[in-house]
Amino acid sequence: MPLVLAGVPEDSITPVLYGVQSGLFRKYGLDVSVQPQRSGPAVSTAVLGGAYQIGKASITPLILGHAKGLPFTVVAPAGLYNASAPIDGMFVRVDSPYKTAADLNGKTFGVYGIGDIFTIATKAWMAKNGGDAASVKFVELPISAMVPAIEAGRIDAGSMNEPALQFALTSPKLRLISHLFASVAPHFMYTAWFTTATYATANPTVMFNFQRAMREAATYVNEHHDQTAGLIADFASVDPAVVHKMQRVEQGTALDPQLVQPVIDTMAQFADIPAKFEASALLLGG
């Protein structure tokens, strides 16, 4: 069964890259190809339009879509955030006066996609650290443009995850100000593999086999960082040495609603969705 997948080229896509390279998907009767996209919202729009059968996105546009009645269903976990091994960072220029959340009131933040996990986490970080979350202005930038935009002063602050995080950490022009994902929860699912309810209902065997393959692939990647570094390096067009140096993402191996609920609750807190709902309603089989 041919499957065309898409996702932002960051480390939580690595299990799919491994599944393709190793033949794991073929073992389960799936002919998978994967394409890079610039943002989770762009992926979710393309999946709705039928350009891709399955996509990887920040969990936030999927939550927002569900709240609006769009037929998204999460079929497999992707990246998990763990505050004890952060894979995210918010940066400002090294010579900027910004040191606290209050300093950044009314300022412009770069994110990969409006409404993505960086958007929500920035609001949570501002609110928990004495800033005014409602005053923040967001602009959407591709991954490759984030560090140059902060360095040049085109935005006041910007956030990124691995592998782009490594370029920010090594830039003499930038200063790390926060690991903002921790303001959502110490451990949560920040990206997920998803499809539409229509596709999932019409293709239950494909969904079952995709989940099996993804579980095996994620388990392998979690246990074999050195062997899989080249996969994400090639897909993200970065030096493999960068991947070997960075904090690798914890790849999810099971759909757990408790890892999604904190994001739903945070989005409801800032009125990005009208009200909280049970995370299980978004998960396949939930």
Buried (B, 14 or more C-beta within 10 A) or exposed (E): BEBBBBBBBBBBBBBBBBBBBBEBBEEBEBEBEBBBBBBBBBBBBBBBEEBBBBBBBBBBBBBBBBBEEBBBBBBBBBBBBBBEEBBBBBBBBEEBEBEEBEBBBEBBBBBBBEBBBBBBBBBBBBBBBEBBBEEBEBEBBBBBBBBBBBBEEBBBBBBBBBBBBBBBBEBEBBBEBBBBBBBBBEBBBBBBBBBBEEBBEEBEEBBBBBBBBBBBBBEBBBEEBEEBBBBBBBBBEBEBEBBEBBBBBBBBBEBBBEBBBBBBBBBBBBEBBEEBBEBBEBBBEE
